[in-house]
Amino acid sequence: MIRPAPLALAAALALSACAPMMRDDTSVRAFRSNEVYGGDALLYLFVFNPERPRALSERKRLARAHVRGMPGCSWVDAPDDVLASETAQQGARYTETLLVAPVRCS
């Protein structure tokens, strides 16, 4: 499990630092954590425009598209309840503007 405090702090900093730059409503920022998922993938924190709450399905779609543009990386399927649980650990304030999901990079 991801420790909430470090990622929540990183998310808050990322949101404050990126918010002015995220004019495009589909912009995504990705931050790698050191938390392992499934043995060979790491959990990533995907940060979306904080002014627009998004459903889990939309956050997944945008995050997957972002990962396709990351050289050497691929999306790792994880159950929605895992994604929702990991994301919720970052704090209620962020549950609709963040996504914590596994990514495998070579």
C-alpha positions as CSV (number, residue, x, y, z in Angstrom):
1,M,0.0,0.0,0.0
2,I,1.1,3.5,-0.6
3,R,1.8,5.6,2.4
4,P,-0.7,8.5,2.3
5,A,1.3,11.3,3.7
6,P,4.2,11.3,1.2
7,L,2.1,10.9,-1.9
8,A,-0.6,13.3,-0.6
9,L,2.1,15.9,0.0
10,A,3.6,15.2,-3.5
11,A,0.2,15.5,-5.0
12,A,-0.5,18.8,-3.3
13,L,2.8,20.2,-4.5
14,A,2.2,18.8,-8.0
15,L,-1.3,20.3,-8.1
16,S,-0.2,23.7,-7.0
17,A,2.8,23.7,-9.3
18,C,1.0,22.3,-12.4
19,A,-2.4,24.0,-12.1
20,P,-1.6,27.1,-14.1
21,M,0.0,25.0,-16.8
22,M,-3.0,22.6,-17.1
23,R,-5.2,24.8,-19.2
24,D,-5.9,21.9,-21.6
25,D,-8.7,20.0,-19.8
26,T,-7.2,16.6,-20.8
27,S,-3.7,17.3,-19.5
28,V,-2.2,14.7,-17.3
29,R,1.0,14.7,-15.2
30,A,2.5,11.4,-14.0
31,F,4.7,10.9,-11.0
32,R,6.4,7.6,-10.2
33,S,6.3,6.3,-6.6
34,N,8.6,3.7,-5.1
35,E,5.6,1.4,-4.3
36,V,5.7,-1.9,-6.1
37,Y,2.6,-3.5,-7.6
38,G,2.5,-7.1,-8.8
39,G,6.2,-7.6,-8.4
40,D,7.5,-5.7,-11.5
41,A,5.3,-2.6,-11.8
42,L,5.4,0.7,-9.8
43,L,2.4,2.7,-8.7
44,Y,2.2,6.1,-10.5
45,L,0.3,9.1,-9.4
46,F,-1.6,10.7,-12.3
47,V,-2.6,14.3,-11.6
48,F,-5.5,15.9,-13.6
49,N,-6.8,19.4,-13.8
50,P,-7.8,20.0,-10.2
51,E,-10.7,22.3,-11.2
52,R,-12.6,19.5,-12.9
53,P,-13.6,16.3,-11.0
54,R,-13.6,13.2,-13.1
55,A,-15.1,9.8,-12.9
56,L,-12.8,6.8,-12.4
57,S,-13.4,5.6,-16.0
58,E,-12.4,9.0,-17.4
59,R,-9.3,9.2,-15.2
60,K,-8.3,5.7,-16.4
61,R,-8.8,6.6,-20.0
62,L,-6.7,9.7,-19.8
63,A,-4.0,8.0,-17.7
64,R,-3.8,5.0,-20.2
65,A,-3.4,7.5,-23.1
66,H,-0.7,9.3,-21.2
67,V,1.2,6.0,-20.5
68,R,1.1,5.2,-24.3
69,G,3.2,8.2,-24.8
70,M,5.8,7.2,-22.1
71,P,8.7,5.4,-23.9
72,G,9.3,1.8,-22.6
73,C,6.2,1.9,-20.4
74,S,2.9,0.0,-20.4
75,W,-0.3,0.2,-18.4
76,V,-0.8,-2.6,-16.0
77,D,-4.4,-3.7,-15.6
78,A,-5.6,-3.6,-12.0
79,P,-9.1,-4.0,-10.6
80,D,-11.0,-0.8,-10.3
81,D,-11.4,-1.4,-6.6
82,V,-7.6,-1.4,-6.2
83,L,-7.3,1.8,-8.2
84,A,-10.1,3.5,-6.2
85,S,-8.7,2.3,-2.9
86,E,-5.1,3.4,-3.6
87,T,-6.4,6.8,-4.9
88,A,-8.6,7.3,-1.9
89,Q,-5.6,6.9,0.4
90,Q,-4.3,10.2,-0.9
91,G,-7.2,12.0,0.8
92,A,-10.9,12.7,0.0
93,R,-10.0,16.0,-1.6
94,Y,-8.1,14.3,-4.4
95,T,-10.3,11.3,-5.2
96,E,-11.7,12.8,-8.3
97,T,-8.7,14.6,-9.6
98,L,-6.0,12.0,-9.1
99,L,-5.5,8.3,-10.0
100,V,-3.0,5.9,-8.5
101,A,-2.4,3.1,-10.9
102,P,0.4,0.6,-11.8
103,V,2.7,1.1,-14.7
104,R,5.5,-1.2,-15.9
105,C,8.6,0.5,-17.5
106,S,11.6,-1.2,-18.9
